[in-house]
Amino acid sequence: MPKSLALFLAATSLFAADPKPISGQYAPVAQKLIAAAMSDGQSLNRLQYLCDRIGNRLSGSASLERAIQWGAAEMKKAGLENVQTPPVMVPHWVRGQESALLLSPVEKPLTMIGLGMSVATPPEGITGDVVLAHTFDELKALGREKVAGKIVLLNPEWKGYGGTVMYRGAGPSRAAELGAKAVLVRSMTGVSLQTPHTGALDYIDGLPKIPAAALSTEDAAMLDRLITAGTPVKVRLTMQAHLEPDAPSHNVMGEIRGSEKPDEVVVLGGHIDSWDIGQGANDDGSGIMAAFEAVALIKKLGLQPKRTIRVVFWVNEENGGAGGRAYRKMLGDDVSKHVAAIEMDEGAEKPLGFGLTAANPAALARVQEIGKLLEPIDAGKITPGGGGSDIAPLMMSGVPGLGVVTVGTHYFDWHHTDADSFDKLVLKEFQANVASLAVMSYVLADMPERLNTIP
């Protein structure tokens, strides 16, 4: 064959293989999904049941297991296929009774909540003078002489959750390394009405495990003012928190089987567990229910993509991540057949779009094409960098990961508090999240190419 003819045929072949623009090819189905999602006045019913009839769902609790069985039953009612509840062993941390009391310069109860996975104090509590640090550098500068035998107050400047949460996670061990006998951390929020925020800590192996609790921002600020003014501050902290043996639990999963490539999977979901306060409405009842409603909507409209769409409620995200790891282990080598993973775990405020993490540079442009389909609801912004903790084990194995991005105006006002309740949900915002998840998951499951193979 002449060289010129071979080059012509090769170029023709590449041109023929060039995919049609996603925005044109999938506009009709996207419009159908968006219209159906935005007109569904019953969209919040399942989430309301989860919040009001089951409530918060800490790993190891009876309420979590009720939620799991209910979730599987709802998937079956919606007509999803292959509904399963694969077993997962999860940590079982129990809060027990807890309190903090300011003893001097005045006697006053402090608004507190124990950090998840904290150890207990002795039954009589821990009483100690309080030393203050705003940063880890300040804590280190205090040195063992000023920290040993004291209660450390960490009151960092709020720089958003990502820029501040390290003080909750690593603060107890950093203080213990210098001999502190307990830690109080300002709640991880920028807005508070005497609302303490819990969350997991991460004890460092080889260092003492000391009791740790979060204070409301108001009480942390008060102690800060007293100490900064040179006034001695004494506090008694009492906590009964403890770990029991790991408990049996489950992930929940159901799917719409693909018509042509059923072994290839787009998975979407969030975490079914929550902390033991509030209702776990935004964190992450809204995530699992929006994902479920999206898949149920696709099923209801009779749409069947070429690949399988699977919705998963992962367990134990809050204090261990066992569900995400168990799901990855369950897949084994079949993880290579997962074409994308989508997680929603930042509440159900107005969606803006998705963040994407993918090894293939061309994937971002393709997902941005899909994003154009969501412009009618202003949810089409696609940015690099996204995912979530539940899908992190999949992403580490090369699966492209997407995370829902919302305006996030109030999420961290309610996050990990008694205020995370159903009344914070807004129907139109929730419907828009359902619509965006439905469109994104359907197109990823139906388009000709996988994200990591787009030329």
Rosetta blueprint (number, residue, H / E / L):
1 M L
2 P L
3 K H
4 S H
5 L H
6 A H
7 L H
8 F H
9 L H
10 A H
11 A H
12 T H
13 S H
14 L H
15 F H
16 A H
17 A H
18 D L
19 P L
20 K L
21 P L
22 I H
23 S H
24 G H
25 Q H
26 Y L
27 A H
28 P H
29 V H
30 A H
31 Q H
32 K H
33 L H
34 I H
35 A H
36 A H
37 A H
38 M H
39 S L
40 D L
41 G L
42 Q L
43 S L
44 L L
45 N H
46 R H
47 L H
48 Q H
49 Y H
50 L H
51 C H
52 D H
53 R H
54 I H
55 G L
56 N L
57 R L
58 L L
59 S L
60 G L
61 S L
62 A H
63 S H
64 L H
65 E H
66 R H
67 A H
68 I H
69 Q H
70 W H
71 G H
72 A H
73 A H
74 E H
75 M H
76 K H
77 K H
78 A L
79 G L
80 L L
81 E E
82 N E
83 V E
84 Q E
85 T L
86 P L
87 P E
88 V E
89 M E
90 V E
91 P E
92 H E
93 W E
94 V E
95 R L
96 G L
97 Q L
98 E E
99 S E
100 A E
101 L E
102 L E
103 L E
104 S E
105 P L
106 V L
107 E L
108 K E
109 P E
110 L E
111 T L
112 M E
113 I E
114 G E
115 L L
116 G E
117 M L
118 S L
119 V L
120 A L
121 T L
122 P L
123 P L
124 E L
125 G L
126 I E
127 T E
128 G E
129 D E
130 V E
131 V E
132 L E
133 A E
134 H L
135 T L
136 F H
137 D H
138 E H
139 L H
140 K H
141 A H
142 L H
143 G H
144 R H
145 E H
146 K H
147 V H
148 A L
149 G L
150 K L
151 I E
152 V E
153 L E
154 L E
155 N L
156 P L
157 E L
158 W L
159 K L
160 G L
161 Y H
162 G H
163 G H
164 T H
165 V L
166 M H
167 Y H
168 R H
169 G H
170 A L
171 G H
172 P H
173 S H
174 R H
175 A H
176 A H
177 E H
178 L L
179 G L
180 A L
181 K L
182 A E
183 V E
184 L E
185 V E
186 R E
187 S L
188 M L
189 T L
190 G L
191 V L
192 S L
193 L L
194 Q L
195 T L
196 P L
197 H L
198 T L
199 G L
200 A E
201 L L
202 D L
203 Y L
204 I L
205 D L
206 G L
207 L L
208 P L
209 K L
210 I L
211 P L
212 A E
213 A E
214 A E
215 L E
216 S L
217 T H
218 E H
219 D H
220 A H
221 A H
222 M H
223 L H
224 D H
225 R H
226 L H
227 I H
228 T H
229 A L
230 G L
231 T L
232 P L
233 V L
234 K E
235 V E
236 R E
237 L E
238 T E
239 M E
240 Q L
241 A L
242 H E
243 L E
244 E E
245 P E
246 D E
247 A E
248 P E
249 S E
250 H E
251 N L
252 V E
253 M E
254 G E
255 E E
256 I E
257 R L
258 G L
259 S L
260 E L
261 K E
262 P E
263 D E
264 E E
265 V E
266 V E
267 V E
268 L E
269 G E
270 G E
271 H E
272 I L
273 D L
274 S L
275 W L
276 D L
277 I L
278 G L
279 Q L
280 G L
281 A H
282 N H
283 D H
284 D H
285 G H
286 S H
287 G H
288 I H
289 M H
290 A H
291 A H
292 F H
293 E H
294 A H
295 V H
296 A H
297 L H
298 I H
299 K H
300 K H
301 L L
302 G L
303 L L
304 Q L
305 P L
306 K L
307 R E
308 T E
309 I E
310 R E
311 V E
312 V E
313 F E
314 W E
315 V L
316 N L
317 E L
318 E L
319 N L
320 G L
321 G L
322 A H
323 G H
324 G H
325 R H
326 A H
327 Y H
328 R H
329 K H
330 M H
331 L H
332 G H
333 D H
334 D H
335 V H
336 S H
337 K H
338 H E
339 V E
340 A E
341 A E
342 I E
343 E E
344 M L
345 D L
346 E L
347 G L
348 A L
349 E L
350 K L
351 P E
352 L E
353 G E
354 F E
355 G E
356 L E
357 T E
358 A L
359 A L
360 N L
361 P L
362 A H
363 A H
364 L H
365 A H
366 R H
367 V H
368 Q H
369 E H
370 I H
371 G H
372 K H
373 L L
374 L L
375 E H
376 P H
377 I H
378 D L
379 A L
380 G L
381 K E
382 I E
383 T E
384 P E
385 G L
386 G L
387 G L
388 G L
389 S L
390 D L
391 I L
392 A H
393 P H
394 L H
395 M H
396 M L
397 S L
398 G L
399 V L
400 P L
401 G E
402 L E
403 G E
404 V E
405 V E
406 T E
407 V L
408 G L
409 T L
410 H L
411 Y H
412 F H
413 D H
414 W H
415 H L
416 H L
417 T L
418 D L
419 A L
420 D L
421 S L
422 F H
423 D H
424 K H
425 L L
426 V L
427 L H
428 K H
429 E H
430 F H
431 Q H
432 A H
433 N H
434 V H
435 A H
436 S H
437 L H
438 A H
439 V H
440 M H
441 S H
442 Y H
443 V H
444 L H
445 A H
446 D H
447 M L
448 P L
449 E L
450 R L
451 L H
452 N H
453 T H
454 I L
455 P L
